[in-house]
Amino acid sequence: MSTHLLALQDFTQAQLQTFIERALVLKKERKSGIYHNHLAGRTICLLFEKPSTRTRVSFESAMYGMGGQVIFMSAKETQLDRGEPLKDTARVLARYADAIVVRTFGQEVVDELSKYSDVPVVNALTDLHHPCQILSDVMTVIESKGTLDGLKIVWLGDGNNMANSWIQAASVLGFSLTLACPEGYEPDPALLEAASKVAKHPITLLRDPVEAVRGADVINVDVWASMGQEDESEARLSIFQPYQLNSSLLNKANKEAIVLHCLPAHREEEITEEVLEGAQSVAFDQAENKMHMHKAILELLINDEL
């Protein structure tokens, strides 16, 4: 039976650590000039309903970098746009490709595809979860700090799909997490409750961004209006303004704190130019690490080595 990557809660601590450790090895080897051929003769299908720069290119680069091939399709280019059932699409694509990587809106889409697919289905983003991104983010933290143990990791801003997956990562991997979100913009309450019940360390939801970042080792921010929320952008600007990561707020964190942003960034909104381009920002290392993490995910799932 294929292993799908739909949400981080579906994996054990050891399995998530395997993804991260393998990605770190693949990155180190690539930097040493070692090329990989572990997916030679294999093909993945990228099925994207949402636009993408980093996610698409990093998955394509990852697959080509492992010796495999890629077929990219936007949903509008498929029979899905004409009403073909997801279960039919899943069963057909599984006979053509060795994995299906999906970037879409509803979590129910990847859930339905995985139910009928005989090959791994990888969630490359839904409105509820962004598991591959958070795995590469955690990889970046470990790369920068050496460990997750004892760190104060903070999420600042909207309780979106990124926040949800950070919560699940904290629950499974066993690190503490502090989130600061405006009222009415919290993470998914059922997901937060479920994760908190099994978490080894506190997962704390606050309103005050200053309190949240005080003594932080890692601060993670994202855009205030995600794809599909563009009509809310103007209203969100005033609501989220106190959560902007600027030098004044960053100074409340530890001096060696690192700043994460999954990009694209709206400079002078959720983060200032000064902070994003500053010495504490690892946003572009974080972006690179998506490719290495995607290599690890595809290799381990397609070759059934997890």
Secondary structure as the mmCIF struct_conf table of DSSP 4:
data_model
#
loop_
_struct_conf.conf_type_id
_struct_conf.id
_struct_conf.beg_label_comp_id
_struct_conf.beg_label_asym_id
_struct_conf.beg_label_seq_id
_struct_conf.end_label_comp_id
_struct_conf.end_label_asym_id
_struct_conf.end_label_seq_id
HELX_LH_PP_P HELX_LH_PP_P1 SER A 2 HIS A 4
STRN STRN1 LEU A 5 LEU A 5
BEND BEND1 LEU A 6 LEU A 6
HELX_RH_3T_P HELX_RH_3T_P1 LEU A 8 ASP A 10
BEND BEND2 PHE A 11 PHE A 11
HELX_RH_AL_P HELX_RH_AL_P1 GLN A 13 LYS A 31
TURN_TY1_P TURN_TY1_P1 SER A 32 GLY A 33
TURN_TY1_P TURN_TY1_P2 HIS A 38 GLY A 41
STRN STRN2 THR A 43 PHE A 48
BEND BEND3 GLU A 49 LYS A 50
BEND BEND4 THR A 53 THR A 53
HELX_RH_AL_P HELX_RH_AL_P2 ARG A 54 GLY A 65
TURN_TY1_P TURN_TY1_P3 MET A 66 GLY A 67
STRN STRN3 GLN A 69 SER A 74
HELX_RH_3T_P HELX_RH_3T_P2 ALA A 75 GLU A 77
BEND BEND5 THR A 78 THR A 78
HELX_RH_3T_P HELX_RH_3T_P3 GLN A 79 ARG A 82
TURN_TY1_P TURN_TY1_P4 GLY A 83 GLY A 83
HELX_RH_AL_P HELX_RH_AL_P3 LEU A 86 TYR A 96
BEND BEND6 ASP A 98 ASP A 98
STRN STRN4 ALA A 99 ARG A 103
BEND BEND7 PHE A 105 PHE A 105
HELX_RH_AL_P HELX_RH_AL_P4 GLN A 107 TYR A 116
BEND BEND8 ASP A 118 VAL A 119
STRN STRN5 VAL A 121 LEU A 125
BEND BEND9 ASP A 127 LEU A 128
HELX_RH_AL_P HELX_RH_AL_P5 PRO A 131 LYS A 145
BEND BEND10 GLY A 146 GLY A 146
BEND BEND11 LEU A 148 LEU A 148
TURN_TY1_P TURN_TY1_P5 ASP A 149 GLY A 150
STRN STRN6 ILE A 153 LEU A 156
BEND BEND12 GLY A 157 GLY A 157
BEND BEND13 ASN A 160 ASN A 160
HELX_RH_AL_P HELX_RH_AL_P6 ASN A 161 LEU A 173
TURN_TY1_P TURN_TY1_P6 GLY A 174 GLY A 174
STRN STRN7 LEU A 177 ALA A 180
TURN_TY1_P TURN_TY1_P7 GLU A 183 GLY A 184
HELX_LH_PP_P HELX_LH_PP_P2 GLU A 186 ASP A 188
HELX_RH_AL_P HELX_RH_AL_P7 PRO A 189 VAL A 198
BEND BEND14 LYS A 200 HIS A 201
STRN STRN8 ILE A 203 LEU A 206
BEND BEND15 ARG A 207 ARG A 207
HELX_RH_AL_P HELX_RH_AL_P8 PRO A 209 VAL A 213
TURN_TY1_P TURN_TY1_P8 ARG A 214 GLY A 215
BEND BEND16 ASP A 217 ASP A 217
STRN STRN9 VAL A 218 VAL A 221
BEND BEND17 TRP A 224 ALA A 225
TURN_TY1_P TURN_TY1_P9 MET A 227 GLY A 228
HELX_RH_3T_P HELX_RH_3T_P4 GLU A 230 GLU A 232
HELX_RH_AL_P HELX_RH_AL_P9 SER A 233 PHE A 240
HELX_RH_3T_P HELX_RH_3T_P5 GLN A 241 TYR A 243
STRN STRN10 LEU A 245 LEU A 245
HELX_RH_AL_P HELX_RH_AL_P10 SER A 247 LEU A 250
TURN_TY1_P TURN_TY1_P10 ASN A 251 LYS A 252
BEND BEND18 ALA A 253 ALA A 253
TURN_TY1_P TURN_TY1_P11 LYS A 255 GLU A 256
STRN STRN11 ILE A 258 HIS A 261
BEND BEND19 LEU A 263 LEU A 263
STRN STRN12 ARG A 267 ARG A 267
TURN_TY1_P TURN_TY1_P12 GLU A 268 GLU A 270
STRN STRN13 ILE A 271 ILE A 271
HELX_RH_AL_P HELX_RH_AL_P11 GLU A 273 LEU A 276
TURN_TY1_P TURN_TY1_P13 GLU A 277 GLU A 277
BEND BEND20 GLY A 278 GLY A 278
TURN_TY1_P TURN_TY1_P14 ALA A 279 GLN A 280
STRN STRN14 SER A 281 SER A 281
HELX_RH_AL_P HELX_RH_AL_P12 ALA A 283 ILE A 302
TURN_TY1_P TURN_TY1_P15 ASN A 303 ASP A 304
#
